[in-house]
Amino acid sequence: MPVLDDALDSVEAFVTWVKLRHPGEIEFHQAVRSVVGNVIDIARDVPEFRKTAVLQRLAEPDRSIRFRVTWVDDEGEIHINRGYRVQHSNALGPYKGGLRFDPTVNPSILNFLSFEQVFKNSLTGLNLGGGKGGADFTTKGRSDNEVMRFCYAFMTELHRHIGPRTDVPAGDIGVGSREIGYLWGQYKRLENQFSGAITGKAVGAGGSELREEATGYGAVYFLGEMLADAGDELDGKRVTVSGAGNVAIHAAEKAAELGAIVVTLSNRKGCLIKEDGFSVQDVRAVEGAYTRCHDLGEAGEPVGARFVEGGKPWTVACDIAIPSATQNEIDIEDARALVDNGCKIVVEGANMPVTHDAAELLWESGVTIAPGKAANAGGVAVSGFEMLQNQSGDIWTAEHADDALRKIMKGIFQRSKAEGDSGGRIDLCRGADRAGFRRVARATAWMGAM
Ligand code: 2IT
């Protein structure tokens, strides 16, 4: 058999094969290892999947674009950054996924994110392919005008690679409503078309109700499905949330609204703790103050929260943890702390927030993990709703979008559970990978070996 088929011999063989073409891309290897571990038998046993090397093809992006972004700061200094767009698979629809502006952005991070996005988008049941992009740029410490100039320069190159039926970016870390506004404005100026080639647009300017809230709310709706399935409920549960960005804030807000005692938020500098729980109003007050002062400790003072410099949420006692900051934020030590402090469920608001070893320890300790590609898919699902509205001209109400989001999250939970059997216990990570892979694999195989 050809070398390509040998990759299906074992997970190790597959990862070795990926490493040959992507040396040093450790986050990408990590994501591949995790998904391949859950689906390699399907890729091997379904004849048309094996014959058309579906899994091998899905482990290599369709296309990677890398470009220079030149911009001028407020002092007249020239800066050069690197912009990227990884178009991973459009078997199910236009490439779809966020843009991340962060100094950590590199090919490994984007390949892992675009790879994950393919299975996540497949799992939603919507017609969305997978992609991801961004730049090694941070808006932190930059003026509005600098951010605007950067976004314009970034889109001046990116616009030729995207389009409403080609590739539809959105936000991610470092790219919120302000950045989407500048990016979309420049796209529209260059194309002279109101086509909706980017989602996360402002409500009233082509955006969808609930897109901003969708990732965090969706994660809590997914958690609600898990608890209901176990005959339990969220009311009264102690919840730790990490992060203080879009996902964290809206997860905390929805959890508090549904009666959970949300005890933490965090950022790269430390952890904000409120033992008796942040109310919905507290979360909104912290968000507002944090946006103004960029200091989480200061933002938490008015609501009576204390800031632990250098602290992480994982040492705080909880029933449920919702890591919503970034990849690999829970390592094996953190996983041990979670188990010791009574945590029973980890809901991944972020993409791949749990390291491989930490995930193993959590599983062995009886903790259930809701994987990011299932639990945080509400964001991209409402992006899908935004695309539908842009195409049809309809404008959905917030109630309609919320209703549709709940249905999507329920469907994702059911599909993940249905394929999640692992020796008599439900492994949602396995189920999400298998259900997500099966749908995109069918479409990919159906079109032949292209
Ligand atoms: O990780 C993600 O799913 C996102 N950053 C959102 C992608 C989208 O297109 O809304």
Residues whose N, C-alpha, C, O or C-beta is under 5 A from the ligand:
A	BS01	2IT	K96 G97 G98 V168 P169 A170 G171 D172 N376 G379 V380 S383
